[in-house]
Amino acid sequence: MKRAGQKVVAGTEAPGTSQTNKKQKTSLCGSGFGESEPCTSMDWGSLPHHVILRVFQFLTLVDRARASSVCRRWNEVFHIPDLWRRFEFELSQPATSYLKSTHPDLIQQIIKRHADHLQYVSFKVDSSTESAEAACDILSQLVNCSIKTLGLISTAKPSFMNVSKAHFASALTVVFVNSKSLSSIKIDDTPLDDPSLKVLVANNSDTLKLLKMSSCPHVSPAGILCVADQCHGLKELALNYYILSDELLLALSSEKHVDLEHLRIDVVSENPGQVQFHTIKKQSWDALVKHSPKVNIVMYFFLYEDEFDVFFREETPVTHLYFGRAVSKAMLGRIGMNCPRLIELVVCANGLQPLDDELIQIAERCKNLTAMGLGECEVTCRGFIEFVKMCGGRLTQLSIMEEVLIPDSDYSLDRLHLEVSKHLGRMWFPDMMPTW
């Protein structure tokens, strides 16, 4: 008697069975309920190329490489160009990083056999200079590439900033000159410079659509203006505030330029009082919005309170505002007065004075506001409910720490969530500090 679950080769076959079917092995496999069901042994090496390719696309790089050693057919699929359109080089030093580094032998194999297949490429490096230099060395070898998107990602500083400017520029130039079809570039926190941007523009002006280059101190306003003047298909741009200028906004607003979809501006100060921020004219903002009426203007602020003076004294068409440091009541009041296009507001911290009046003014004048987040601030329950009542169901995101809300004679925290839920049209609770 055979036990359920043990494979048994069928001993008889129906008359007329073809020779092909005779070769096929049939077995009985246990169903787990004491019954046996017929099943067919699969020759994995005979799977169609497109099926193996689909399986490989779900595997990690290491598992894919291991699978390629199963048989010659699988190794052939391993080198099909479609598998190498998108690739992330992970470069790290074992002593200083938790990242798993791409094996050097595999990197050389990719450069030798698949450089001309790479289209969507990113480099993820740790904080070490050695990893960043290794990334530059690989970039320098991509002479046969036709890359469409390029990303340089540092998991921690300083990374690329410690590479010599000449080495970095030389490596990027190889890609900029040889690709000629770059559409998306993300190179934050790098020693990118104006001459490199000119090479980029000279070879990819017709295809470039997205450029993210915040914290690139060697780029000047003239360098980014060169990009705006000649890359007429540019739709997304991310940069530091010191590069932003009236001339740049006007260049992005010219008739020959496509409608800009996203403009991200990082306003950062590392040393309080040492940065003098310039003012952008209202006419320049108006020209941009007139040309690109649906543009999202995102501003990230990491300033000290006494550095906000030049901002939002006139109407500014910002749509998303994030404050990573404390911001004053007066500043929030100016936002309520001069940011009519505001969609999202996140305030990390404020002083110990309730923000009731400022929030109510924002709700009253910022008719597009759909998302709000408050961190270390104070708002009375009465003032918060009035804010929510004025915004109504258009608030799709509302993240408020419980510690922010001050109970008063009208509302306790228990009653608050019921009242807020009623005005939002959905169940809502304040965020609570984790206890672990």
C-alpha positions as CSV (number, residue, x, y, z in Angstrom):
1,M,0.0,0.0,0.0
2,K,1.4,3.4,-1.0
3,R,1.0,6.2,1.4
4,A,-0.9,9.4,0.3
5,G,1.6,12.0,-0.9
6,Q,4.1,9.5,-2.4
7,K,4.6,9.8,-6.2
8,V,3.5,6.7,-8.1
9,V,4.1,6.4,-11.9
10,A,0.9,5.3,-13.7
11,G,1.3,1.7,-14.9
12,T,-1.4,1.6,-17.6
13,E,-2.3,3.9,-20.5
14,A,-5.4,4.1,-22.6
15,P,-5.1,2.6,-26.1
16,G,-4.1,5.0,-28.8
17,T,-2.1,7.3,-26.5
18,S,0.4,9.2,-28.6
19,Q,4.2,8.7,-28.3
20,T,4.6,12.2,-26.9
21,N,2.1,11.5,-24.1
22,K,3.8,8.2,-23.3
23,K,6.9,10.1,-22.6
24,Q,5.1,12.4,-20.2
25,K,5.3,11.4,-16.6
26,T,2.1,11.3,-14.6
27,S,2.1,11.0,-10.8
28,L,-0.3,11.0,-7.9
29,C,0.2,13.8,-5.4
30,G,-1.4,13.9,-2.0
31,S,-4.0,16.6,-1.6
32,G,-3.5,16.8,2.1
33,F,-6.9,15.2,2.9
34,G,-5.9,11.6,2.3
35,E,-6.8,11.7,-1.3
36,S,-4.6,11.4,-4.4
37,E,-4.8,13.7,-7.4
38,P,-3.1,13.3,-10.8
39,C,-0.4,15.8,-11.6
40,T,2.3,16.2,-14.2
41,S,6.0,16.6,-13.7
42,M,7.3,19.9,-15.2
43,D,10.4,20.2,-17.2
44,W,11.5,23.7,-16.0
45,G,14.1,24.0,-18.7
46,S,11.6,23.8,-21.4
47,L,9.5,26.8,-20.3
48,P,9.0,29.5,-22.9
49,H,11.4,32.4,-22.8
50,H,8.7,34.9,-22.0
51,V,7.5,32.9,-19.0
52,I,11.1,32.6,-17.6
53,L,11.6,36.3,-18.3
54,R,8.5,37.1,-16.3
55,V,9.7,35.0,-13.4
56,F,13.1,36.7,-13.4
57,Q,11.5,40.1,-13.3
58,F,10.1,39.3,-9.8
59,L,13.5,38.0,-8.4
60,T,16.1,40.0,-6.6
61,L,19.3,40.5,-8.4
62,V,21.1,37.9,-6.3
63,D,18.4,35.3,-6.8
64,R,18.2,36.1,-10.5
65,A,22.0,35.5,-10.9
66,R,21.7,32.2,-9.0
67,A,18.7,31.1,-11.2
68,S,20.8,31.8,-14.3
69,S,23.1,28.9,-13.3
70,V,20.2,26.3,-13.4
71,C,20.6,25.5,-17.1
72,R,21.8,27.0,-20.4
73,R,18.3,28.2,-21.3
74,W,17.8,30.1,-18.1
75,N,21.3,31.7,-18.5
76,E,20.2,32.9,-22.0
77,V,17.1,34.5,-20.5
78,F,19.3,36.1,-17.8
79,H,21.0,38.1,-20.5
80,I,17.9,39.2,-22.4
81,P,18.0,43.0,-22.9
82,D,14.6,43.6,-21.3
83,L,15.9,42.4,-18.0
84,W,18.6,45.1,-18.0
85,R,16.6,48.2,-18.9
86,R,16.3,49.1,-15.3
87,F,19.1,48.6,-12.8
88,E,20.3,50.0,-9.4
89,F,23.9,49.8,-8.5
90,E,24.3,49.5,-4.8
91,L,27.8,50.5,-3.6
92,S,28.8,50.4,0.0
93,Q,31.6,49.6,2.4
94,P,31.0,46.6,4.7
95,A,32.5,48.3,7.7
96,T,30.3,51.4,7.5
97,S,27.0,50.4,5.9
98,Y,24.1,48.0,6.2
99,L,23.5,48.1,2.4
100,K,24.3,45.0,0.4
101,S,26.8,46.0,-2.3
102,T,26.4,44.8,-5.9
103,H,29.2,42.3,-6.6
104,P,32.1,43.7,-8.6
105,D,32.1,40.8,-11.0
106,L,28.4,41.4,-11.8
107,I,29.1,45.1,-12.3
108,Q,31.8,44.3,-14.9
109,Q,29.5,41.8,-16.6
110,I,26.8,44.4,-16.9
111,I,29.2,47.0,-18.3
112,K,30.6,44.5,-20.8
113,R,27.3,42.9,-22.0
114,H,24.5,45.3,-21.1
115,A,25.7,48.9,-21.1
116,D,23.9,49.6,-24.3
117,H,20.7,48.1,-22.8
118,L,20.6,50.3,-19.6
119,Q,17.9,52.9,-19.7
120,Y,16.7,53.5,-16.1
121,V,19.8,53.6,-13.9
122,S,20.4,54.7,-10.3
123,F,23.3,54.5,-7.9
124,K,22.7,54.0,-4.2
125,V,25.8,54.8,-2.1
126,D,26.5,55.0,1.6
127,S,28.3,57.9,3.2
128,S,31.8,56.8,2.3
129,T,33.9,58.6,-0.3
130,E,35.1,55.2,-1.7
131,S,31.5,54.2,-2.6
132,A,30.9,57.5,-4.4
133,E,34.2,57.3,-6.3
134,A,33.2,53.7,-7.3
135,A,29.9,55.1,-8.7
136,C,31.9,57.7,-10.7
137,D,34.2,55.0,-12.1
138,I,31.1,53.0,-13.3
139,L,29.6,56.1,-14.9
140,S,32.8,56.7,-16.7
141,Q,32.6,53.3,-18.4
142,L,29.0,53.8,-19.7
143,V,30.2,55.0,-23.1
144,N,27.7,52.9,-25.1
145,C,24.7,53.7,-23.0
146,S,21.4,55.3,-24.0
147,I,20.2,56.2,-20.5
148,K,16.8,57.9,-20.1
149,T,16.7,58.4,-16.3
150,L,19.7,58.8,-14.0
151,G,19.6,59.0,-10.2
152,L,22.4,59.4,-7.7
153,I,21.2,58.5,-4.2
154,S,23.2,59.1,-1.1
155,T,21.8,57.3,2.0
156,A,23.9,59.6,4.2
157,K,26.2,62.6,3.8
158,P,28.8,63.5,2.6
159,S,29.3,60.8,-0.1
160,F,29.4,62.5,-3.5
161,M,30.3,65.8,-2.0
162,N,33.7,64.4,-1.0
163,V,34.6,63.3,-4.5
164,S,36.7,65.8,-6.4
165,K,34.7,68.1,-8.7
166,A,36.9,67.1,-11.7
167,H,36.3,63.4,-11.2
168,F,32.6,63.8,-10.7
169,A,32.2,66.2,-13.7
170,S,34.2,63.9,-15.9
171,A,32.0,60.9,-15.0
172,L,28.8,62.7,-15.6
173,T,30.0,64.1,-18.9
174,V,30.4,60.6,-20.3
175,V,26.7,59.9,-19.7
176,F,25.5,63.4,-20.8
177,V,27.5,63.1,-24.1
178,N,26.7,59.5,-25.0
179,S,23.1,59.1,-23.9
180,K,21.5,62.0,-25.8
181,S,18.1,60.9,-24.6
182,L,18.1,61.8,-20.9
183,S,14.6,62.7,-19.7
184,S,15.0,62.5,-15.9
185,I,18.0,63.4,-13.6
186,K,18.1,63.3,-9.8
187,I,21.4,64.4,-8.5
188,D,21.0,66.0,-5.1
189,D,23.9,66.7,-2.8
190,T,26.6,66.4,-5.5
191,P,29.5,68.6,-6.8
192,L,27.6,69.3,-10.1
193,D,28.7,72.5,-11.7
194,D,27.7,74.9,-14.5
195,P,30.0,73.5,-17.2
196,S,28.4,70.0,-16.6
197,L,25.0,71.5,-17.0
198,K,26.0,73.1,-20.3
199,V,27.2,69.7,-21.5
200,L,23.8,68.2,-20.4
201,V,21.9,70.9,-22.3
202,A,24.0,70.6,-25.4
203,N,23.3,66.9,-25.8
204,N,19.8,66.4,-24.2
205,S,17.9,69.7,-24.5
206,D,15.1,68.1,-26.6
207,T,14.4,65.2,-24.1
208,L,15.0,66.6,-20.6
209,K,11.8,66.8,-18.6
210,L,12.8,66.4,-14.9
211,L,15.8,67.9,-13.1
212,K,16.3,67.5,-9.4
213,M,19.5,69.1,-8.1
214,S,19.0,70.5,-4.6
215,S,22.1,71.1,-2.5
216,C,24.5,71.4,-5.4
217,P,26.6,74.4,-4.2
218,H,28.7,74.7,-7.4
219,V,25.7,75.4,-9.6
220,S,25.0,79.1,-10.0
221,P,21.8,80.9,-11.0
222,A,23.3,81.3,-14.5
223,G,23.7,77.5,-14.8
224,I,20.1,76.7,-14.1
225,L,19.0,79.6,-16.2
226,C,20.9,78.0,-19.1
227,V,18.8,74.8,-18.6
228,A,15.5,76.8,-18.4
229,D,16.4,78.8,-21.6
230,Q,17.1,75.7,-23.7
231,C,15.2,72.7,-22.3
232,H,11.8,73.8,-23.4
233,G,10.2,70.4,-22.5
234,L,11.2,70.7,-18.8
235,K,8.2,69.8,-16.6
236,E,9.7,69.3,-13.1
237,L,12.4,71.2,-11.4
238,A,13.9,71.0,-7.9
239,L,16.5,73.4,-6.7
240,N,17.7,75.5,-3.7
241,Y,16.2,78.9,-3.1
242,Y,19.6,80.6,-3.7
243,I,19.4,79.6,-7.4
244,L,15.8,80.8,-7.8
245,S,15.6,84.2,-9.5
246,D,13.1,86.4,-11.4
247,E,15.0,85.7,-14.6
248,L,14.6,81.9,-14.1
249,L,10.8,82.2,-13.5
250,L,10.4,84.4,-16.6
251,A,12.4,81.9,-18.7
252,L,10.1,79.1,-17.5
253,S,7.1,81.3,-18.5
254,S,8.2,82.0,-22.1
255,E,5.9,81.0,-24.9
256,K,8.3,78.4,-26.2
257,H,8.4,76.6,-22.8
258,V,5.9,73.8,-22.0
259,D,3.7,74.2,-18.9
260,L,5.7,73.5,-15.8
261,E,4.1,70.9,-13.6
262,H,6.2,70.9,-10.4
263,L,8.7,73.4,-9.0
264,R,10.3,72.3,-5.7
265,I,12.3,74.9,-3.7
266,D,14.4,74.0,-0.7
267,V,15.0,77.0,1.6
268,V,17.8,75.9,3.9
269,S,20.0,77.7,6.4
270,E,22.6,75.8,8.4
271,N,24.0,78.7,10.3
272,P,21.5,81.2,11.8
273,G,21.9,84.8,10.6
274,Q,24.6,83.9,8.0
275,V,22.4,83.7,5.0
276,Q,20.8,86.7,3.4
277,F,17.8,85.6,1.4
278,H,16.7,87.6,-1.6
279,T,13.2,88.5,-2.6
280,I,11.3,87.2,-5.7
281,K,9.0,89.7,-7.3
282,K,5.3,89.1,-7.4
283,Q,5.3,89.9,-11.2
284,S,7.6,86.9,-11.7
285,W,5.4,84.5,-9.8
286,D,2.4,85.8,-11.6
287,A,4.1,85.2,-15.0
288,L,4.8,81.6,-14.1
289,V,1.3,80.9,-12.9
290,K,-0.2,82.6,-15.9
291,H,1.9,80.4,-18.2
292,S,1.5,77.2,-16.1
293,P,-1.8,77.6,-14.2
294,K,-1.7,74.1,-12.8
295,V,1.9,74.2,-11.6
296,N,2.5,72.8,-8.1
297,I,5.0,75.1,-6.2
298,V,6.4,73.2,-3.3
299,M,8.6,74.9,-0.6
300,Y,10.5,73.2,2.1
301,F,11.7,75.5,4.9
302,F,14.6,74.7,7.3
303,L,15.2,78.2,8.7
304,Y,15.5,79.9,12.0
305,E,12.7,82.2,13.0
306,D,14.6,85.4,12.4
307,E,15.4,84.4,8.8
308,F,11.8,84.3,7.5
309,D,11.5,88.1,7.1
310,V,11.6,88.3,3.3
311,F,9.0,85.5,2.7
312,F,5.3,85.9,2.0
313,R,5.1,89.6,2.4
314,E,3.3,89.7,-1.0
315,E,1.0,87.2,-2.6
316,T,3.0,84.0,-3.4
317,P,1.4,81.1,-5.5
318,V,2.9,78.3,-3.3
319,T,0.8,75.2,-3.2
320,H,2.6,73.0,-0.7
321,L,4.4,74.3,2.4
322,Y,6.6,72.3,4.8
323,F,8.3,73.8,7.8
324,G,11.0,71.6,9.3
325,R,11.8,74.0,12.1
326,A,9.8,76.3,14.4
327,V,7.8,79.0,12.6
328,S,6.3,82.1,14.3
329,K,2.6,83.1,14.6
330,A,3.4,86.1,12.5
331,M,4.7,84.0,9.7
332,L,1.6,81.7,9.7
333,G,-0.5,84.9,9.7
334,R,1.2,86.0,6.5
335,I,0.7,82.6,4.9
336,G,-3.1,83.0,5.6
337,M,-3.0,86.4,4.0
338,N,-0.8,85.8,0.9
339,C,-1.0,82.1,-0.1
340,P,-4.4,81.7,-1.8
341,R,-3.3,78.6,-3.8
342,L,-2.2,76.6,-0.7
343,I,-3.1,72.9,-0.9
344,E,-1.0,71.4,1.9
345,L,0.5,72.9,5.1
346,V,2.8,71.0,7.5
347,V,4.2,72.8,10.6
348,C,6.8,70.9,12.6
349,A,6.8,73.3,15.5
350,N,5.7,76.7,16.9
351,G,5.9,78.5,20.2
352,L,3.6,78.1,23.1
353,Q,0.9,80.5,21.9
354,P,-2.3,79.0,20.5
355,L,-2.6,79.2,16.7
356,D,-6.4,79.5,16.6
357,D,-6.6,82.8,14.8
358,E,-3.9,81.9,12.2
359,L,-5.6,78.5,11.4
360,I,-9.0,80.1,11.0
361,Q,-7.6,82.8,8.7
362,I,-5.9,80.0,6.6
363,A,-9.2,78.1,6.4
364,E,-11.0,81.3,5.4
365,R,-8.6,82.5,2.6
366,C,-7.0,79.3,1.4
367,K,-9.9,77.7,-0.4
368,N,-7.9,74.9,-1.9
369,L,-6.5,73.6,1.3
370,T,-6.9,69.8,1.5
371,A,-4.1,68.6,3.9
372,M,-2.9,69.9,7.2
373,G,-0.3,68.6,9.7
374,L,0.7,70.1,13.0
375,G,3.6,68.9,15.3
376,E,4.8,70.7,18.4
377,C,2.2,73.5,18.3
378,E,-0.8,74.5,20.4
379,V,-4.5,74.9,19.3
380,T,-7.5,75.1,21.5
381,C,-10.2,72.5,20.9
382,R,-12.7,75.3,20.1
383,G,-10.4,76.9,17.6
384,F,-9.5,73.6,15.9
385,I,-13.2,72.7,15.5
386,E,-13.8,76.1,13.9
387,F,-11.0,75.5,11.5
388,V,-12.3,72.1,10.5
389,K,-15.8,73.4,10.2
390,M,-14.7,76.1,7.7
391,C,-12.6,73.6,5.7
392,G,-15.3,70.9,5.7
393,G,-15.0,67.7,3.8
394,R,-12.3,69.0,1.5
395,L,-9.7,68.1,4.2
396,T,-8.6,64.7,2.9
397,Q,-5.6,64.6,5.2
398,L,-5.6,65.9,8.8
399,S,-2.7,64.8,11.0
400,I,-2.7,66.5,14.4
401,M,-0.8,65.2,17.5
402,E,-3.1,64.8,20.5
403,E,-0.6,66.9,22.6
404,V,-1.3,69.9,20.3
405,L,-5.0,70.1,21.3
406,I,-5.8,72.1,24.4
407,P,-9.2,71.2,26.1
408,D,-11.4,74.1,26.9
409,S,-14.8,74.7,28.6
410,D,-16.7,73.7,25.4
411,Y,-14.9,70.6,24.3
412,S,-13.0,67.8,25.8
413,L,-10.7,65.5,23.7
414,D,-13.4,62.8,23.8
415,R,-16.0,65.1,22.4
416,L,-13.5,66.7,20.0
417,H,-13.1,63.6,17.8
418,L,-16.8,63.2,17.4
419,E,-17.3,66.8,16.4
420,V,-14.4,66.8,14.0
421,S,-15.6,63.5,12.4
422,K,-19.0,65.0,11.8
423,H,-17.6,68.0,9.9
424,L,-15.1,65.8,7.9
425,G,-17.8,63.3,7.0
426,R,-15.6,60.4,8.2
427,M,-14.2,59.0,11.4
428,W,-11.2,60.9,12.7
429,F,-8.9,60.7,15.7
430,P,-5.9,62.8,16.7
431,D,-2.5,61.1,16.3
432,M,-1.0,59.7,19.5
433,M,2.6,59.5,20.6
434,P,3.8,55.8,20.5
435,T,4.3,54.3,23.9
436,W,7.1,51.9,23.0
